[in-house]
Amino acid sequence: MIDLMLLISSFFAIAMIAAALVAIRVKQISIAMLAAGLVSLLASVMFLFFAAPDVAMTEAAIGSGLTTFLFFFVLGRVRGDQRD
């Protein structure tokens, strides 16, 4: 019988790889940024699952939240400059 912890960690690892491939392969930059944020979010859930809540909170706040926000902020500024 497959261990539950191995099954759940394998699911999150496969989901992270799939989201990373989406971030690499997609043509729209906004979808790529969301997929990169999803990788960080899944990593934070995986850290939480492995009983590392401090690392999970840091990854969720910085990796998933702040980085994704900064990507969209910069994208908006760059596209705003191109319209002028």
Phi, psi and omega in degrees: 000136182285135179294139182297321180295320177294321180295315181291317179293325176294320177299313180294323179294317179293321178294322177294318178295319179296316179294323177294321177294323175297318180297327181280320190271337187287151182272327181279127184293326181292322177292323177296321179292321177294322178293322176295321175295326177294323176300315179294321179295317177294325177295321179293323176294322178293319176298320178295321178297326180271020174062045173233071186294329179293318177291322179296318179294320178295316179295320179292318183287311185274304186293313184272314186279296187292316182296316178296319177299315180295322177300313180291324178297312180294320178299318177296321178291319180292316179292329177293324177290329181287335180286334183287000000 
